[in-house]
Each structure stands twice: as C-alpha cells, then as structure tokens.
C-alpha cells in the first residue's frame, strides 16, 4: 500500500471494504466487453453466436413450459398437428407446410407441451440466425451481431412466439427470401433463381400471405439502379419458373377441392371500408408496439451516452441500405394499404412475419456508429430479459392462477382425450382413428390422445377433405361436443343417427383453485359395415 492509499484509508476507513465490490464490477465489465468482442471475431463469432441463439431458445422453452403449466396448447398449434396426420398438398384453411413441419417434428419428439414450445422456439431461432445471415450481406459485422441480439429481444421471437402456426412459420421463410434476393441480385445466376423460387414457394405454401415477401423483392428489384442488368440475366425468369413448378402440386390440389382455402378466407373479405381500415390500423399499431422492446434496447445500446456518427459510407453500402428500406416499407405498409383498399379484415397475427426486419432496417442507417459497447449493452439486456423471465415465471404463473383462474385454467382437453381414447379402446378394441366435432377443440383432443386420430369437422366438412363419408362409416368415430352446443350434437348425429351419447365432465383445477367442471357430450359411433351415413 502506498502513502496515498494509506492516507485515504485513514480518512475513510470504509473505503477498503468497497474495493472488492469495485474489483468485481470491473472484472464483470471486462468480461462482458470481451464477450462482445468475441461475438464479432472472424472465427469465434459465428459458433459463439449460434450458442447464444440456442441457449436463448432453450431458456424460453423452459419459461413457456412453466408459464403455461395450467393450460393446454393453443388450438392453432394442435390444428397444425392434426393437419399433419394426413399428408396432403393442403388443408381446408391453409397450404400444407405447417402440417408437414409438425408431422416431421413429432416423428422425433414426444407429443407433449414442451415439445411444441420447443418447435416454436426452433422456428424463432432459425429466424434469428437467418437475420444474422442477411445482416452480414448488408451491414458490417458489428451491426449484424447487434441486429441478431435485438431480434432475440423482439417479443415475437421469444415469449409471443409460443404459438406454432402458419403465421409464425412464415417468419424464417420471409427472411430467407430477402437474403436470397440480396445475394442473387449481386450474382445474377440461374442457380440463385432456383433458390429464390424455392424459398418463395415455401413461404406461400406456408400461408398465401407470404406473397408479400415476393412483392417486396420485386419492387426492390425494379427500384435498383442496375435493374437492366438484373432483368437481362436468367435470374428472375428462372425464379418465376421454379416457383410455378414448385407450386403446381398445390395448385392441382386446390382445383380438386374446389379452392376451399380461398372460400374459407373469403370471410375476411367484403367488409365495410371503415371497419377494414380500423382493423388494419389496429393490427399495424399492434405490430409497432411489439417492436418497441427491440427498438428501445437498440437505442439504449447505441445512443447512450451520445449519438456518434461515422464518415460518409461508400456508395454500395447506401445502395444495399436502400434495398432493405424498400423491402421493409413494402412489408410493413403494403398490407395496410391493400387491406383498406380491398377491403380486408386484417388480423394482428398476420403482421408477425412482416415486421421482423425493422430493427435491421434501422441499423442500416449508414452514418450511425455502432461501438463495441453497444453489443455489450444489448447482450446484457438480452441476458437480463431471459434470466429475469425464467426467475419470474413460477411466480407469474402462480399469481395468474390465483387471481385470474378463468383465464389461467383452460378446459382440460388433455383429460377429455384420455377419456375418449380409453372408451373407444374398451368398446371397439382398436385404436381410435377419427374424431368428429364442430370446432378446433377436437384438434387439441387429437394431439393429446395417444392414438392421434384424424379430425373431421361436422359443421364444415370441406375443411377436412381427407375424410369421406365412407371412411366415417367404415372406421367409426368418436364425436365430441360441448354440452351447451346442441347444434353440434345434431350435426354429429346426422352422420350416425344411432351413435351412443355419453355425458362427460372434466375438472379445471390448479394450486387449490377450482372452477366449475366443463361438460361434454361424447358420441360413440362404432364401426358398422352397413352404417347409415349421410353428408
């Protein structure tokens, strides 16, 4: 200890006790900065960032499993699972990609809640990695890493992404299309035309709304300064040809089923323009509100303590930035204008795949400086968000059950599935093959049943075209309707008038909270060779 330190210690004896805390803080600060530097390292950065994305996905699987412990899965997710039980080129509502992905996933993983949350987080994690891939083509390495960290803070790519459905599955395909276009426009080869065509077909085969990504890159291509060279190359024509060829089986299926998905979607068309405008504005504002956590985190990371600017960027950097701005403008503003003009009743879920590139678009501002400390701050915010959510999840789940039991405790369709499966096996002696009902509830029952029967919608049979009247008669089925929905019971009885009706109740309870039981009517229609079946 030198004389100056000894003198300071005599004047303030408590100073010595604060030195370990200061040392620990400095050590932590250095460790965070070194970690941020490692993320932009040419060799270490990629595997390290992949590890961060994987760890973040696993963390949110745990968070979601804890938060949703008193609920069954959302019907959007289980409906995708039910679609996947029959391999076809479409479902009654949407193209087939969500069902295919669910079928592939659950051929490996068990049919449990955590596995579905894991599938959703795999989709969001793939989106984050594709954002990093895209960012590497349009900005420098620091901005690319920062865009990746901010993407993991974006609620759609963590806790709001718990619901696996076509809207969520479109996220990685939209980013993939934009990345493929950015690379292809620079190389202008037929091979990259194939990549764009396949990526576009994958997005549209997930949901027809994916056409917006193709519209966005088409507008960006027309706006390019070198568009003449681009359109003289084979790239756009190969892309269109491959897209049409890849979509051909689905188009043939659409014709065979009478364009049922379009007829289903028609319920969102033809609304009053004022109503459509209100819904479109609400959906767009909701999407921007969900962006706020990522944008605020970016502002805290980059702008504090002050905004710094860099020298004028090269012309090609500005050109790449302009391309991203055009694409993001079309994705975010185009549907709003189209919904009002058509008019279409726009839903907030539809905006999920269209706003994911907004943080990257902000980071492409050429004069914006991104120091290394910005990465460190964003990493700390991401860590605090994830660890904080994991620590708070048990308490939040408990509070929700105790104070909002009507929302926290969902009908126990998993128990209803067990009852239906056991009853069928006892009476028929075979696995349960078909569930019949009026709503998506039977999709959830199908997921939780160990037999995973296919579903048939009695009220809208065109939405489940893979089951015919002959199949219902040959295989038999179990019908499930809420006791308070006699119209559902009548529709099931129209399929098999002699079906046995059984009253079933399921209890809703958790952590000492109990709600009135849910009452159901289960209709047992055993296989009959001469069954009287009508449609």
N, C-alpha and C positions, 0 to 999 in steps of 0.2 A: 504493500500500500504506500503510495507516495504521500508527500506532505499535504498536497491539495486535497486528496481524498480523506486523509485523516482529519484535516480541518473541517471539511464538510460533514464528516461523521459526528464531530463534536458539536457542531451547530444544529444538526438534525439527526438524532440517534435512530429515527425510524427509516432513514434513507437506506440503510443496509438491508432491511427486510424487503424493500421494494426491488432490489437488484435481481433476485431470481425471477420475479414476475416479468421484469423488463427483458431479461435474457430469454425467457421462454417465449415472450411475444416476438422478439427479434428473430428467434430461431424459426417460429411458425411462419413469420412473414417471408423469411428467406426460402423456406421450404415451398411455400405457395408460389413464389416467383420462379423457383427452379422448376416446379411442376408445369407452370405456364410456358416456360422456355422449352421444356421437353415436348410440349404439345405441338410446337412449331418446328421441331428438329426434323431435318430432311429424312432421317432413317427411323428415329424413335417415335416421331409424331403420329404416324398412321396406326401402328399397333396400340400405342397408348390411348389414342382417341377411341379406337374400337373398344378397348377395355372399359373406358368411361361410359360409352353408349350402352354396352352390355350390362355393366353394373347398375346403371340408371334404370334400365328396363327391368332387371330382376328386383330392384328396390320397389318399383311401382307395382309389380305383380304382388309383392307382399303387402303393400299398402292397400291395394284394391281388395285383396282377399280378406283383410281384416275389416275394412270399412263396410263391405257388403255381406258380412257373415250372416245376417238375419234375413237376407233376400235371396231369391232365386235369380237366375240370369235374365237379362233383358230379352224380350221376345224377338227383337231384331237379330240377336246373336243366334238364338236357338232356331229361328226360322232359316238362317243360312245353313245351319247344321242339317235341318230337315230337308232342305233342297238338295244337299249333297248326298242324301241317302239314295237318290236316283240320279245316275249320271245321264245328263241330257244337255242339249245345247241352249237351255234357257229354263227359267221358272215362270210362273204365272205373273210375276211382278217385275223381275229384273233379268238381265243377262246372267249367265251361269257362273261367272268367275268366283263369286263369294262362296257358293256351294262347293265348287271344286276345291278351293283352298281349305275350307272347313273339313271336307272329307279327307284330304291328304294329311292335314294336321292330326286329326283324331284317328287316323290309321296308325299313328305312332304314339300319341299321348292318350291318357285315360280321359273319359268323359266326366270331368269334374270342373267345378267353377274356376279353380286356379289355372287350369289348363286353358280355358277360354280367355281369361285375363292375360295369360302368357302369350296367346296368339295375337291378341290386340296389341300387346307391347312389342311383339316381333314386328308387326306392321309399322308401328310408330318408330321403332328403332331403325328399321330399313329406310324409312323416310328420312330420318336424321342423317344416316350415312350417305344417302343419295344427295341430300342438300350439301354435305361436305364435298362430294364429288363434283357437283355442279358449281359450287363456290370456287373450287380450285381452278375452274376454267374462266372465271370472270373477275376474280379479285386476287390479291396477294394472299400468302399463307396465313398471316395474322388475321386478316378479315375472314378468311374461310373458316378458321378454327372458331373465331368469335361467333360467326353465323351458326355454326354447329352447336355451340353451347347455348346460344339464345333459343335455338329450335327446341332443345330439351326443356327449356323453361316455358315454352308456349303450351298453354293448358291442353290444347287439342292433342298434343303429343305426350301427355302424361295422364293426369287423372281424368280429364274429359275424354280421353281415348279409350275408356274401359269397354265401350260397346262396339264389338266387332260387327260391322255391317258393310254394305257396298260403299257408303259414303267414306268410312274410314279406310277401306281397302283401296279407294281411288287415290289416296294421298301419295303413296310411293310411285304409282304409275304416272301421275301428273308431273312429279319432279323428274322422273325418268324421261318423259317425253321432252321436257325442256332441256335437260342435259344432252340428250341425243341430238336435238336440233342444234344446240350451240356447237357441239363437236362436228356435226355433219356439215353445217354451213361453212366451216373453215376448210374441210377436206373435200366436200362435194364429190363423193364417190358413190357408186351404186350400192356398195356394202352398207354404208350408213343409211341409205334409203331403206334398205331392208330393216335395219334396226328401228328407224322411226315408224315404219309401217307396222311392225310387230308391237312396239310399245303403244302406239295409238290404238291398235285393235285390242290389246289387253285392257286399256283404260275404258274403252267403250263396252267391252264385254263384261266389265265390272258394273258399270252403270252408264246409261246413254248420256248422262250429264258430262261424262268425260270428253265429249266432243268439244267442250270449251277449251281444253288444252290444245287441241288441234287447230281450232280457230285462232288461238293466241299466237302459236308459232307461225301460222300462215300470214297473219297481219305483220308480225315481226319480219318475216322473210320479204314481204312486199316493201317494207319500210327500209330495208338495208340499202346502203349506198352502192354496194356491189351486186344488187339483185339481178342484173342482166347476166352476170357470170353464173350466179346460182341457178337461174332458170334455164340457162343453156346446158347445164350439166344434167346427167341422168338422175340425180338425187331426188327431186320432187316427184318425178314420174314413176320411178321405182317405188318410192314410199307409198304413193296412191295405189299402185297395182298390188303391192304386198298387203296393204290394209284391206282392200276389197277382197282379195283371195282369203285372207285370214278370217274375215267376217262372213264369208259365203256360207259355211255350215249353219251359222246362227241365223242368217237371213232366210235360209231354206226352212229352218225350224219355225221361224216367225210366220212364214207363209202357211206352214202346215197347221199351226194352232190358231190361225186367224188373227195374228198380230195382237194376241191377248195382252202382253205388257203395255202396248200403246193404249189399248182400251182401258186398262187399269189406271194408267197415267192420266187419262182424259178427265178424271175427277178434279185435277188441278187446273184444268183449262176452262176458259169461258166465264171467269168470274168478273164482277164489276171492276172497272179500271181503278176506282178509288180504293177498293178493298185490296186489289193486287198491289197497288202502289204502297199501301200501308204495310202489307206483309213483306214486300221487297225491302223497304226501308228498315223495318224492324230486324229482318234477317241480316242485312248488311251492317247495321249498327251493332248487333249482337256479335258478329264476326270481328269487328274492330275492337269491341270491348274485350274479347278473348285475347286479342293481340297485345293489350296493354301491359301485362306482366313481362312479356319478352321485350317490348319496346322500352319500358321503364328500366329494366335490367340493363339493356344496351346503353341507355342514356347515362345511368349511374356509372357504368363501366368506362365509357368513352369520354363523357363531357366533364367529369369531375377531376381535378378542381377547376379546369377551364377547357374550353374548346381549343384544340390545336389544329392547325392546317398544314398541309404539305405543299410542296411545289406543284406547279401545273402538271397534270399527268400526261402521258403520251396519248396520241390520238386514238390508238387502237383500244386503250383502256376505256376511253369515253364511248367509243362505238359499242363495246361489249356492255357497258352500263346502260346505254340507251336501249339495247335489245331486251335486257332484263326488265327495264321500266315499262316498255311497251307490252311485254308478255304479262307482267303483273297488273298493269292497267286494264288489259282486256279481261283477265281472270276475275278481277275484283269489281269492275264497273260494268263490264259487258252483260253479265246475268241480270244486274239490277235494271239496266235499260230495257233488256229483252223482256223481263218479267212484267214491266209496266206496259210495254208496247203490245204484248201478245193478247190479252193479259194472262199471266200465270200466277197461281197462288204459291209463292216461293216459301220453302221451309228453311229454317236456320241450319239444319243438318247439311243441306246441300252446299253451304258455303265452306264447310270444313276443308275440302281438298283445294280450294281456290285461294286461300289467304296464307298458306304456309310459306310462301316465298317473299312476303312483305318485309320481314327483317333483313333478308339478303338484299332486297332492292334498296333499302335504306343504307346498308353498308357499302353499296357500290358508288355512293357519292364520292367522286374522285378526289376532292380536296379534303376529305375527312381523314384525320390522322388517327390511327389505332395503335397506341403504345402497348408494350408488353403488359403493363399493369392492368390494361383493360381486360386482357384474358384472365389474369389472376382474379380480378374482381368478379367477372362473370362466373368463373369456376367456384368461387366462394359462395356466390348467390345460389348457384345450382346445388352445391353441397348442402347449404342451409335449408333450401327448399325440400330436397329429398329426405334428409335426415330428420328435419322438423316434421314432415308429413308422416314418416314412419313412427316417430315417437308420439305424435298426437293421434294417430289412427285409432288405437284402442279406446282412448278417452272420447274421441268424437263419435265412434260407433256406439259406445255406451250411452252417451248423452242423447244421441238421436233416438235410440230405442226407448229410453226412459221418458223423454219429453215429447217425442213425435212418433209414437208407436204406429199410428195409422200409415205413416209414410215409410217408416223403417222396416216394418214387418210386412213382407209381401205374402200373398197366398202361397201356401206350401204345395206348389205343383210337383215338387220332387216326391213328396209323400203320396200325392194322388197318383203319380206314375208307378210307385211301388204297389199300391193297391190294385190298379188296373192290370199290371203285369201278373201279379200273383193270382188274381181272379181268373184271368184268361188261361194261364197255365193250368190251374186247377180244373177248370171246366173243359178246355179243349185239349190239354195235354201236349200242346205245341207252342213254340214261341209266338209272341204277339207280332203280327205283321202290319196291321193297318189301324190307325186311329182316325176317327171321324169327329168333326166338330164344326163350330161356326167361326172361330177366331184363331189368332196366333197362339192361344194358350195351349193348343194341342201340340204345337211345335216344341214348346218347353217340356211338356209331358214326354214327347218322343225322345228328347235329349236325355232326360233323367231315367227313362225306362232302360233296364239292361238289355232289352231286345231291340231298342231303337227302331220302332215301327215307322213306316212311312205315314204321312198325314194326307187326309182328304178333307177339303173344306166343303161341307154340305151346303152352306149358303152361297158359295161362289166356286162351283166345281171347275170352272175354266181356269182358276188359278193353280190347280193341281192336276194338270192334264195327263200326268203319268199314271193315273189310276182310272180304270174304266169301270163301268157298271158290272161287267162280267167278273172283273177281278174282285170287286167287293163281295159278290155272291160266292165265288169260289173259295176265297180266303177267309171270309168272315171279318168282323171288325169289332172294336170297342168304341162306342160313341161317348163323348164327354161334353156335358153342357152345364152351365151354372143353373142351379135350381130356380133362380129368378128369371130365367130366359126360356119360357115355354115354346117360343118360336123356334129356338134351336132344337129342342126335343122333337117338335113336329117335323122339322126338316130331316132329322136323322131317322125318325120312324117312317118317313116316306121312302127311305132307301130299304128298310127292312121292317115292315109292319109288326112282325112277330118278335121283335127284339125285346129281351127281358130288361125291365127298368129297375135299377138298384139305386137307392139313396145312399150317398156317401158324404161324410163330413171330414174336414181337415182342420186341425187346430193351428192357430198362429200364436206363438209364444216365444219369448227370449228374455233372459235376465229378470225373470219374475213378472214380466209384463205379458198379459194375455188378452187377446182380442176375441170378439165373438167368432165362432167357427164359420168357415166357409162351407156352403152346402152345394152339392153337385148331384147331378143325375147321370149315372153311368148306364149306358145301354149296351147290353151284351148280345151280339149277333153271331152265333156260332156258324161255322161253315156248313152250307147246305147245298147239295147238288142241284136241288130243284128250287133254290131260294127265289122268292118273288122279289125281283129287284127292279126298281124304276129310277129314272134320272129326272 
